[in-house]
Amino acid sequence: MNTCVERLKNGIITENPTFVMMLGMCPTLAVTTSAINGLGMGLTTTAVLVLSNVFISLLRKVIPDKVRIPAFIVIVASFVTLIQLLLQAYIPSLNKSLGVYIPLIVVNCIILGRAEAYASKNKVIPSLFDGLGMGLGFTFGLTCIGICREILGSGAIFGKTFIPDDYHITFFVLAPGAFLVLAFLTAIQNKLKLPSATNVENDSDIACGGNCASCVGCASVANKGILEAERVAAKAAKAQAAKEAAAKAKAAKEAKAKEAATAEKSEGKED
């Protein structure tokens, strides 16, 4: 139970896909013109995340390692097609609003990322809650952005208008408005010291040690501990190699000095 709660907290707060990991930015910025669109896109992605995580976890010992990515894509595409058909049948208005972004869920880096980083390496129940947590975190992010854009741009919330037309700022329901709202929300996160992709305070929290040229992840990624262990092991191996090289150099120097002393002693005897 603790693991399940941890996975939920991880997806909603610690590794929130939208505000912490900054993943899935294409649908985040494109479909959040209203709160209902953001909520619909988030819940659709959540359903795909949960189903694909469970199925991939069940098949984790069956799928060959060399073809795991194509296999993941086929599984995700199957569930996306299923969800899209259900939307077309029961919620056609939402399906029309989201448009091409529903089939694009197949290549959403959040889904493939969780499949590769977690579901393919863990049991079914933790994988289910991992997908649910990530999906709810994504839904929360999209809904927040959608609410802000709808209030500012349309003077409404979930379609209910409460601000007169004269005070609408149409800019916020256009593409540039999405970037501006995301920037404002990220700035608020930084000000309040909340988990964010942009408020890392020191290099020690970065798994790659702050070397952006060879970056392998940040403190918020799930495998940060593994990356840190690998970095420490590599540093220890390098230090051991340097120590051995120094010992060999010292031994060679001593051998050379010994040979020189032996040669001088031999010359002295001949004289």
C-alpha positions in Angstrom: 0.0 0.0 0.0 2.8 2.4 0.8 4.3 1.8 -2.6 1.0 2.5 -4.3 0.5 5.8 -2.4 4.1 6.7 -3.1 3.6 6.2 -6.9 0.5 8.4 -6.8 2.3 11.1 -4.9 5.3 10.8 -7.2 3.1 11.3 -10.3 0.9 14.1 -9.0 3.5 16.1 -7.1 7.2 15.0 -7.1 7.5 14.2 -10.8 4.4 16.0 -12.2 4.8 15.6 -16.0 3.7 19.1 -16.8 5.2 21.4 -14.1 8.2 19.3 -12.9 9.3 17.1 -15.8 8.0 19.5 -18.5 6.9 16.5 -20.7 4.1 16.3 -23.2 4.3 20.0 -24.0 2.6 19.6 -27.4 -0.9 18.7 -26.2 -0.3 20.8 -23.0 0.0 24.0 -25.1 -2.3 23.1 -27.9 -5.5 21.8 -26.4 -5.8 23.8 -23.2 -7.9 26.6 -24.7 -10.5 25.6 -22.2 -10.7 23.7 -18.9 -12.9 21.0 -20.3 -10.5 20.4 -23.1 -7.6 20.1 -20.7 -9.6 17.8 -18.4 -10.7 15.6 -21.3 -7.2 15.3 -22.7 -5.7 14.6 -19.3 -8.3 11.8 -18.5 -7.8 10.3 -22.0 -4.1 10.2 -21.5 -4.6 8.7 -18.0 -6.7 5.9 -19.3 -4.0 5.0 -21.9 -1.3 5.3 -19.3 -3.0 2.9 -16.9 -3.9 0.4 -19.5 -0.5 0.4 -21.3 1.4 0.2 -18.0 -0.6 -2.8 -16.8 -0.3 -4.6 -20.1 3.4 -3.9 -20.5 4.1 -5.0 -16.9 2.2 -8.2 -17.6 4.4 -8.9 -20.7 7.7 -7.6 -19.3 9.3 -11.0 -19.2 7.9 -12.0 -22.6 8.8 -9.0 -24.8 12.4 -9.4 -26.2 14.7 -6.6 -25.0 15.8 -5.7 -28.6 12.3 -5.0 -29.8 10.8 -3.6 -26.6 10.2 0.0 -28.0 8.3 -1.1 -31.1 6.3 -3.5 -28.9 5.5 -0.7 -26.4 4.3 1.5 -29.3 2.1 -1.2 -30.7 0.5 -1.7 -27.2 0.0 2.0 -26.7 -1.4 2.5 -30.2 -3.9 -0.3 -29.6 -5.3 1.3 -26.4 -5.3 4.8 -28.1 -7.4 3.4 -30.9 -9.8 1.9 -28.4 -10.1 5.1 -26.4 -10.6 7.2 -29.6 -13.4 4.9 -30.8 -15.1 5.2 -27.4 -14.8 9.0 -27.6 -16.3 9.1 -31.1 -19.2 7.0 -30.0 -20.0 8.5 -26.6 -18.4 12.0 -26.4 -18.2 13.2 -30.1 -17.9 16.9 -29.1 -14.7 16.2 -27.0 -13.3 14.0 -29.7 -13.8 16.9 -32.2 -12.3 19.4 -29.9 -9.1 17.3 -29.2 -8.8 16.3 -32.9 -5.5 15.0 -34.0 -4.0 15.2 -30.5 -5.8 12.0 -29.5 -3.9 9.7 -32.0 -0.8 11.6 -31.1 -1.0 10.2 -27.6 0.8 7.2 -29.2 4.0 9.0 -29.3 3.6 11.0 -26.1 6.9 10.9 -24.3 5.2 10.5 -20.9 3.6 7.2 -21.8 6.7 5.7 -23.6 8.8 7.1 -20.8 6.8 5.4 -18.0 6.7 2.1 -20.0 10.5 2.1 -20.4 11.5 3.5 -17.0 8.9 1.8 -14.7 6.3 -0.6 -16.1 8.8 -2.8 -18.0 10.8 -3.3 -14.8 8.1 -3.6 -12.1 5.0 -5.6 -11.1 1.5 -5.0 -12.2 0.0 -3.2 -9.2 2.8 -0.6 -8.7 2.8 -0.1 -12.5 -0.9 0.6 -12.4 -0.6 3.2 -9.7 2.4 4.7 -11.4 0.4 5.2 -14.6 -2.6 6.5 -12.6 -0.4 9.0 -10.6 1.3 10.3 -13.8 -2.0 10.5 -15.5 -3.6 12.5 -12.7 -0.6 14.7 -12.5 -0.9 15.4 -16.2 -4.6 16.0 -15.9 -4.0 18.4 -13.1 -1.5 20.4 -15.1 -3.6 20.6 -18.2 -6.7 21.6 -16.3 -4.9 24.3 -14.4 -3.6 25.8 -17.6 -7.0 25.4 -19.3 -8.8 27.2 -16.4 -6.3 30.1 -16.5 -6.6 30.5 -20.3 -10.4 30.2 -20.3 -10.9 32.7 -17.5 -8.5 35.3 -19.1 -9.4 34.7 -22.7 -13.1 33.8 -22.6 -14.2 35.0 -19.2 -15.6 31.6 -18.4 -14.8 28.4 -16.5 -16.0 25.0 -17.8 -18.1 26.9 -20.3 -19.9 29.0 -17.7 -19.3 32.7 -18.6 -19.1 35.1 -15.7 -16.9 38.0 -17.1 -18.5 40.4 -19.7 -17.2 40.2 -23.3 -15.6 43.7 -23.0 -13.0 42.3 -20.5 -12.0 39.2 -22.4 -8.3 39.0 -23.4 -8.4 36.9 -26.6 -4.6 36.7 -26.7 -4.8 34.0 -24.0 -6.8 31.5 -26.0 -4.3 31.8 -28.9 -1.1 29.8 -29.1 1.2 32.5 -27.6 -1.1 32.8 -24.6 -0.4 29.1 -23.8 3.3 29.8 -23.5 2.7 32.9 -21.4 0.3 31.1 -18.9 2.8 28.2 -18.5 5.6 30.8 -17.9 3.4 32.5 -15.2 2.6 29.2 -13.5 6.2 28.1 -13.5 7.3 31.5 -12.1 4.8 31.0 -9.2 6.2 27.6 -8.6 9.7 29.0 -8.4 8.6 31.8 -6.1 6.9 29.4 -3.7 9.9 27.0 -3.9 7.6 24.2 -5.2 8.9 21.2 -7.2 9.8 22.5 -10.7 12.0 21.8 -13.6 13.5 25.3 -13.3 14.2 25.7 -9.5 17.2 23.4 -8.9 19.3 25.3 -6.3 22.6 23.5 -6.6 24.5 21.1 -8.8 24.5 18.3 -6.1 20.8 17.7 -7.0 21.7 16.9 -10.6 22.6 13.3 -11.4 25.1 14.3 -14.1 26.9 16.6 -11.7 26.0 19.7 -13.6 27.7 18.8 -16.8 25.0 19.6 -19.4 27.1 18.2 -22.3 26.6 14.7 -20.8 23.4 15.2 -18.9 21.7 11.9 -17.9 18.9 13.2 -15.6 17.9 15.4 -12.7 16.9 14.9 -9.1 13.3 14.4 -10.1 13.7 11.4 -12.4 12.8 7.9 -11.0 16.3 6.4 -11.6 18.3 9.2 -10.1 19.7 6.8 -7.4 20.9 4.4 -10.0 22.5 7.2 -12.0 24.2 8.6 -8.8 25.5 5.1 -8.0 26.9 4.7 -11.5 28.6 8.1 -11.3 30.2 7.3 -7.9 31.3 3.9 -9.2 32.9 5.5 -12.3 34.6 8.1 -10.1 36.0 5.4 -7.8 37.2 3.3 -10.8 38.9 6.4 -12.2 40.6 7.0 -8.8 41.7 3.4 -8.6 43.1 3.4 -12.1 45.1 6.6 -11.3 46.4 5.0 -8.1 47.5 1.9 -9.9 49.2 4.0 -12.6 51.0 6.0 -10.0 52.1 2.8 -8.3 53.4 1.4 -11.6 55.3 4.6 -12.3 56.8 4.6 -8.8 57.9 0.9 -9.2 59.4 1.7 -12.7 61.3 4.7 -11.2 62.6 2.6 -8.4 63.7 -0.2 -10.8 65.4 2.3 -13.0 67.2 3.8 -10.0 68.2 0.3 -8.8 69.6 -0.5 -12.3 71.6 2.7 -12.3 73.0 2.0 -8.9 74.0 -1.5 -10.0 75.7 -0.2 -13.1 77.7 2.4 -11.0 78.7 -0.4 -8.6 79.9 -2.6 -11.5 81.9 0.3 -13.0 83.6 0.9 -9.6 84.7 -2.8 -9.3 86.2 -2.7 -12.8 88.2 0.4 -11.9 
